[in-house]
Amino acid sequence: MQLSNDEIRRYSRHLILPEVGMAGQKKICSTSVLCVGAGGLGSPIAMYLAAAGVGKLGIVDFDTVDFSNLQRQLLHTTSDVGRSKAESAKETILALNPGVEVVIHNTRLSSENALEIISKYDIVVDGTDNFPTRYLTNDACVLLKKANVYGSIFRFDGQASVFAPHLGGPCYRCLYPEPPPPGMVPSCAEGGVLGVLPGIVGCIQATEILKLALGKGSSLVGRLMLFNALDMKFRELKLRRDPKCPICGDNPSIHGLIDYEQFCGIPAEPAVSTSNPDEVTVQEMKKALDDPKLNIKVIDVRDQDEWDICHVKGVQLMPLGALPQNFTDLDPNQALYVHCKSGIRSMKAVKFLKEQGFKYAKSVKGGILAWADEIDHSVAKY
């Protein structure tokens, strides 16, 4: 391929690098990359790869843009709220560099479509935020012998590596053989994330992709980079391929894609919605607050910082982390409704309380988000 005069001007700062030059830029322009996720990590990855001239960018994302995304997901703007993330990403990328071929996959990556989608790209970059898709992406990349450029973020901490057994390194399963129990690791929606953190980790992932395309430098294959933004410290751990790994080991037991929701312990959605006996609705919570004669106590198990953002009048704050020390202040014989942000932590609290003898504890389904949607629209959503 030949670079046009416009491309030479655009990539001139690459062309004068001895490690890149004309030959290296042609390699970049002929490389195809699949970005799994167009969110916090996917934003800087896609934008820098497009700016660098990666020839073909695939975007896999089935989600829509939410206001809460705008604090860190720079592919999207306020006017994109409610739009498909994949469509919004394509528009932003092409505005930055019309010479990039952008292919959008406005779908959820699954065991049924992953091999077909991933097979069309040279390199895969993992910008996901959930364990089933991480294991799915890893396994598909191992089976197809594709480099999997990994990154993850949470609060002030980030990780990055390149998983590529075909290049002599480990895969994601070598590092994390088993997923954590469901709900054990909070999502960014529950635990929060510093807005600039995905920019830092995503730029590291983009750097690794360009180095792989160029065949230059020392990659993160066999290394796990850890970053703490509060301390501004980078650490590195050496990683080795596990010879007993079920997919990249010496005698693999996994030869195809599996049910990753089941593998991660996430129950399948019931065909018909059924009520949980340990849950009540926000309408029932409102009745309890409006009628003291019902003798139902309502507690909020979110953290103080979340309480400061918004809370429901008449509800006592008792953070989940402090519940083991404070539950003795509650009456085990009184009906108790527990709410949080969305209903996940409140279910954990109810499970704990029932183990302590609270027979009448119930979780408020949907938490304060459902309260804001269905009861009081003046309550802020975050």
C-alpha positions as CSV (number, residue, x, y, z in Angstrom):
1,M,0.0,0.0,0.0
2,Q,1.0,3.6,-0.6
3,L,0.3,6.5,1.8
4,S,-1.4,9.5,0.2
5,N,0.0,13.0,0.7
6,D,-2.8,13.7,3.2
7,E,-1.9,10.6,5.1
8,I,1.8,11.6,5.1
9,R,0.9,14.9,6.6
10,R,-1.4,13.3,9.1
11,Y,1.1,10.7,10.3
12,S,4.2,12.8,9.8
13,R,5.2,12.6,13.5
14,H,5.1,8.8,13.2
15,L,7.0,8.8,9.9
16,I,10.0,10.7,11.4
17,L,10.4,8.1,14.2
18,P,13.1,5.6,13.2
19,E,11.2,2.9,15.0
20,V,8.1,3.6,12.9
21,G,8.9,5.3,9.6
22,M,7.1,4.7,6.4
23,A,7.2,0.9,6.7
24,G,5.9,0.9,10.2
25,Q,3.0,3.3,9.4
26,K,2.0,1.0,6.6
27,K,1.9,-1.8,9.1
28,I,-0.3,0.2,11.4
29,C,-2.6,1.2,8.5
30,S,-3.0,-2.5,7.5
31,T,-3.8,-3.7,11.0
32,S,-7.3,-4.5,12.1
33,V,-8.4,-4.3,15.8
34,L,-11.6,-5.4,17.5
35,C,-12.5,-3.2,20.5
36,V,-14.8,-5.1,22.8
37,G,-16.7,-2.3,24.6
38,A,-17.1,1.4,23.7
39,G,-17.1,2.7,27.2
40,G,-14.5,4.0,29.7
41,L,-11.6,1.9,28.3
42,G,-12.9,1.6,24.8
43,S,-13.0,5.4,24.4
44,P,-9.3,6.3,24.6
45,I,-8.4,3.0,22.9
46,A,-10.5,3.6,19.9
47,M,-9.7,7.3,19.6
48,Y,-5.9,6.9,19.8
49,L,-5.9,3.9,17.5
50,A,-8.0,5.9,15.0
51,A,-5.7,8.9,15.3
52,A,-2.7,6.6,14.8
53,G,-4.1,5.3,11.6
54,V,-5.2,1.7,12.4
55,G,-6.8,0.6,9.2
56,K,-9.9,-1.2,10.5
57,L,-11.6,-0.8,13.9
58,G,-14.3,-3.1,15.0
59,I,-16.6,-1.9,17.8
60,V,-18.7,-4.4,19.8
61,D,-21.2,-2.8,22.1
62,F,-25.0,-3.3,22.5
63,D,-25.5,-0.6,25.2
64,T,-26.8,3.0,25.0
65,V,-25.2,6.2,26.2
66,D,-26.2,7.2,29.7
67,F,-25.5,10.5,31.5
68,S,-23.3,8.7,34.0
69,N,-21.1,7.6,31.2
70,L,-20.0,11.1,30.2
71,Q,-17.7,11.5,33.2
72,R,-15.2,9.2,31.5
73,Q,-16.4,7.8,28.1
74,L,-15.0,10.4,25.8
75,L,-16.4,8.8,22.6
76,H,-19.8,10.2,23.6
77,T,-21.2,13.7,24.2
78,T,-24.3,15.0,26.0
79,S,-26.2,15.0,22.7
80,D,-25.5,11.2,22.4
81,V,-27.4,10.3,25.6
82,G,-29.9,7.5,24.7
83,R,-28.1,6.7,21.4
84,S,-26.4,3.4,20.6
85,K,-22.8,3.5,21.9
86,A,-21.6,1.7,18.8
87,E,-23.2,4.3,16.5
88,S,-21.9,7.2,18.6
89,A,-18.4,5.7,18.6
90,K,-18.4,5.3,14.9
91,E,-19.4,8.9,14.4
92,T,-16.7,10.2,16.7
93,I,-14.0,8.0,15.2
94,L,-14.8,9.0,11.6
95,A,-14.8,12.7,12.6
96,L,-11.3,12.2,14.0
97,N,-10.0,10.2,11.1
98,P,-12.2,9.5,8.0
99,G,-9.6,7.2,6.6
100,V,-10.3,4.5,9.2
101,E,-12.7,1.7,8.4
102,V,-15.1,1.4,11.3
103,V,-17.2,-1.7,11.6
104,I,-19.8,-1.7,14.3
105,H,-21.2,-4.8,15.9
106,N,-24.3,-3.5,17.8
107,T,-24.8,-6.8,19.7
108,R,-23.7,-8.5,22.8
109,L,-20.6,-10.7,22.4
110,S,-21.7,-14.3,23.0
111,S,-20.6,-17.9,22.6
112,E,-22.7,-18.0,19.5
113,N,-21.1,-15.0,17.7
114,A,-17.6,-14.5,19.3
115,L,-15.5,-16.7,17.1
116,E,-17.1,-15.4,13.9
117,I,-16.6,-11.7,14.9
118,I,-13.1,-12.1,16.4
119,S,-11.8,-14.1,13.5
120,K,-12.0,-11.1,11.2
121,Y,-9.5,-9.0,13.2
122,D,-5.7,-9.2,13.9
123,I,-5.8,-8.0,17.5
124,V,-8.5,-7.9,20.1
125,V,-8.6,-5.4,23.0
126,D,-10.7,-6.1,26.1
127,G,-12.5,-3.0,27.3
128,T,-15.3,-4.9,29.1
129,D,-16.6,-4.5,32.6
130,N,-17.9,-7.9,33.5
131,F,-16.4,-11.3,34.1
132,P,-18.5,-13.5,31.7
133,T,-17.4,-11.3,28.7
134,R,-13.8,-11.3,29.9
135,Y,-13.6,-15.1,30.0
136,L,-15.5,-15.4,26.7
137,T,-13.1,-12.9,25.0
138,N,-10.1,-14.7,26.5
139,D,-11.2,-18.2,25.4
140,A,-12.1,-17.1,21.9
141,C,-8.7,-15.4,21.5
142,V,-6.9,-18.4,22.7
143,L,-8.8,-20.7,20.3
144,L,-8.2,-18.3,17.4
145,K,-4.6,-17.5,18.4
146,K,-5.3,-13.8,18.6
147,A,-3.5,-11.4,21.0
148,N,-5.9,-10.2,23.8
149,V,-4.9,-6.8,25.1
150,Y,-6.4,-6.7,28.6
151,G,-7.3,-3.8,30.8
152,S,-9.5,-3.3,33.9
153,I,-10.4,-0.4,36.2
154,F,-12.0,0.1,39.6
155,R,-12.1,3.2,41.7
156,F,-8.4,4.4,41.6
157,D,-6.8,1.1,40.5
158,G,-6.1,-0.3,37.0
159,Q,-4.5,-3.3,35.4
160,A,-3.2,-4.1,32.0
161,S,-1.5,-7.0,30.2
162,V,-1.4,-8.8,26.9
163,F,-2.6,-12.4,27.0
164,A,-1.2,-14.4,24.1
165,P,-0.3,-18.1,24.6
166,H,0.6,-18.4,21.0
167,L,3.4,-15.8,21.7
168,G,4.7,-17.7,24.7
169,G,2.7,-15.9,27.4
170,P,-0.2,-16.8,29.6
171,C,-4.0,-16.3,29.1
172,Y,-6.5,-14.6,31.4
173,R,-7.4,-18.0,32.9
174,C,-3.8,-18.5,33.9
175,L,-4.1,-15.4,36.1
176,Y,-7.7,-15.9,37.2
177,P,-8.6,-19.6,37.0
178,E,-12.0,-19.0,38.6
179,P,-14.3,-16.0,38.6
180,P,-15.2,-14.4,41.9
181,P,-18.5,-15.3,43.4
182,P,-21.4,-13.2,41.9
183,G,-21.6,-9.8,43.6
184,M,-18.3,-10.2,45.4
185,V,-16.5,-7.6,43.2
186,P,-18.6,-4.4,42.9
187,S,-19.0,-2.9,39.5
188,C,-17.9,0.7,38.7
189,A,-21.6,1.6,38.9
190,E,-21.6,0.4,42.6
191,G,-18.0,1.3,43.6
192,G,-17.2,4.2,41.4
193,V,-14.2,5.0,39.3
194,L,-12.0,8.1,38.9
195,G,-12.9,9.6,35.5
196,V,-9.3,9.8,34.2
197,L,-8.3,6.3,35.2
198,P,-9.7,4.5,32.1
199,G,-7.9,7.1,30.0
200,I,-4.6,6.1,31.5
201,V,-5.2,2.4,31.3
202,G,-6.8,2.6,27.9
203,C,-3.8,4.5,26.5
204,I,-1.5,1.8,27.8
205,Q,-3.7,-0.8,26.0
206,A,-3.6,1.3,22.8
207,T,0.2,1.6,23.1
208,E,0.5,-2.2,23.4
209,I,-1.6,-2.6,20.3
210,L,0.6,-0.3,18.2
211,K,3.7,-2.1,19.4
212,L,2.2,-5.4,18.4
213,A,1.3,-4.0,15.0
214,L,4.8,-2.7,14.6
215,G,6.6,-5.7,16.1
216,K,8.6,-3.3,18.2
217,G,9.5,-2.9,21.9
218,S,8.9,-5.2,24.8
219,S,5.2,-6.0,25.2
220,L,3.2,-6.8,28.3
221,V,3.1,-10.5,27.3
222,G,4.0,-12.3,30.5
223,R,3.7,-9.2,32.6
224,L,0.8,-7.6,34.6
225,M,1.0,-3.9,35.1
226,L,-0.7,-2.5,38.2
227,F,-1.5,1.2,38.5
228,N,-2.7,3.2,41.6
229,A,-3.8,6.7,40.7
230,L,-4.0,7.9,44.3
231,D,-0.4,7.1,45.0
232,M,0.6,7.6,41.3
233,K,2.5,4.3,41.4
234,F,3.1,1.6,38.8
235,R,4.0,-1.9,39.8
236,E,4.7,-5.0,37.7
237,L,4.1,-8.7,38.3
238,K,5.6,-11.4,36.2
239,L,3.1,-13.9,34.8
240,R,3.7,-17.4,33.5
241,R,1.5,-19.7,31.5
242,D,-0.1,-22.3,33.7
243,P,0.6,-25.8,32.2
244,K,-2.6,-27.0,33.8
245,C,-4.7,-24.1,32.4
246,P,-7.9,-25.7,31.0
247,I,-7.7,-23.8,27.7
248,C,-4.0,-22.9,27.0
249,G,-2.3,-25.6,29.1
250,D,-0.5,-28.7,28.0
251,N,-3.6,-30.8,28.1
252,P,-6.5,-28.4,27.6
253,S,-10.0,-29.6,28.6
254,I,-11.8,-26.7,26.9
255,H,-12.0,-27.0,23.1
256,G,-14.8,-24.6,22.4
257,L,-16.8,-21.8,23.9
258,I,-19.0,-22.5,26.9
259,D,-21.9,-20.9,28.8
260,Y,-20.0,-18.0,30.5
261,E,-23.0,-16.7,32.5
262,Q,-23.3,-20.2,34.1
263,F,-19.5,-20.4,34.5
264,C,-19.5,-17.1,36.5
265,G,-22.4,-18.3,38.6
266,I,-24.9,-15.8,37.1
267,P,-28.4,-17.4,37.0
268,A,-30.3,-17.3,33.7
269,E,-33.2,-14.9,33.4
270,P,-36.4,-16.7,34.0
271,A,-38.8,-17.1,31.1
272,V,-41.6,-15.7,33.3
273,S,-40.8,-13.1,35.9
274,T,-41.3,-14.5,39.4
275,S,-41.4,-12.6,42.6
276,N,-38.7,-13.1,45.2
277,P,-40.1,-13.8,48.7
278,D,-37.2,-11.8,50.1
279,E,-38.0,-8.7,48.1
280,V,-40.6,-5.9,48.3
281,T,-41.3,-3.1,45.9
282,V,-40.6,0.6,46.3
283,Q,-44.4,1.0,46.5
284,E,-44.4,-1.2,49.6
285,M,-41.5,0.7,51.0
286,K,-43.5,4.0,50.5
287,K,-46.5,2.5,52.4
288,A,-44.2,1.5,55.2
289,L,-42.8,5.0,55.5
290,D,-46.3,6.7,55.2
291,D,-48.0,4.5,57.8
292,P,-46.2,4.2,61.1
293,K,-48.9,1.7,62.3
294,L,-47.4,-0.9,60.0
295,N,-44.4,-0.9,62.4
296,I,-41.9,-1.5,59.5
297,K,-38.4,-0.1,59.8
298,V,-36.6,0.9,56.6
299,I,-32.8,1.1,56.5
300,D,-30.3,2.2,53.8
301,V,-27.1,0.2,53.4
302,R,-25.4,2.4,51.0
303,D,-22.2,4.3,52.0
304,Q,-22.2,7.8,53.5
305,D,-20.9,9.4,50.2
306,E,-23.9,7.9,48.4
307,W,-26.3,9.1,51.1
308,D,-24.9,12.6,50.7
309,I,-25.9,12.5,47.0
310,C,-29.5,11.6,47.7
311,H,-31.6,9.8,50.3
312,V,-35.2,9.1,51.2
313,K,-36.6,11.1,54.2
314,G,-37.3,8.9,57.2
315,V,-34.8,6.1,56.3
316,Q,-31.9,5.3,58.6
317,L,-28.4,5.0,57.1
318,M,-26.6,1.8,58.1
319,P,-23.8,1.1,55.6
320,L,-23.4,-2.6,54.6
321,G,-19.8,-2.6,55.7
322,A,-20.8,-1.6,59.2
323,L,-23.8,-3.9,59.5
324,P,-22.0,-6.7,61.3
325,Q,-21.1,-4.2,64.1
326,N,-24.5,-2.4,64.2
327,F,-27.2,-5.0,63.5
328,T,-27.7,-5.4,67.3
329,D,-29.3,-2.0,67.3
330,L,-32.2,-3.4,65.3
331,D,-35.2,-5.4,66.5
332,P,-35.1,-8.9,65.1
333,N,-38.8,-9.3,65.7
334,Q,-39.7,-6.1,63.7
335,A,-40.4,-6.1,60.0
336,L,-37.4,-4.6,58.2
337,Y,-37.1,-3.3,54.7
338,V,-33.5,-2.8,53.4
339,H,-32.6,-0.7,50.4
340,C,-29.4,0.4,48.6
341,K,-28.7,1.8,45.1
342,S,-30.2,-1.0,42.9
343,G,-31.0,-3.9,45.2
344,I,-27.7,-5.9,45.1
345,R,-26.2,-4.8,48.4
346,S,-29.6,-4.9,50.1
347,M,-30.0,-8.6,49.2
348,K,-26.6,-9.2,50.7
349,A,-27.7,-7.4,53.9
350,V,-30.9,-9.4,54.1
351,K,-29.0,-12.6,53.7
352,F,-26.7,-11.6,56.6
353,L,-29.6,-10.4,58.8
354,K,-31.5,-13.7,58.3
355,E,-28.5,-15.6,59.4
356,Q,-28.6,-13.5,62.6
357,G,-32.3,-14.4,63.2
358,F,-34.1,-11.5,61.5
359,K,-37.0,-13.5,60.0
360,Y,-38.8,-10.5,58.6
361,A,-36.0,-8.7,56.7
362,K,-36.7,-8.0,53.0
363,S,-34.8,-6.2,50.3
364,V,-36.3,-3.3,48.3
365,K,-36.2,-4.3,44.7
366,G,-34.4,-1.7,42.5
367,G,-33.3,0.4,45.5
368,I,-33.2,4.2,45.3
369,L,-33.0,4.1,41.5
370,A,-36.4,2.5,41.4
371,W,-37.6,5.0,44.0
372,A,-36.5,7.9,41.8
373,D,-38.2,6.3,38.8
374,E,-41.4,5.3,40.3
375,I,-42.0,7.3,43.5
376,D,-40.1,10.6,43.7
377,H,-38.7,12.0,40.5
378,S,-36.9,14.8,42.4
379,V,-34.5,12.2,43.9
380,A,-31.1,12.4,42.0
381,K,-30.0,9.3,40.1
382,Y,-26.3,8.6,40.0
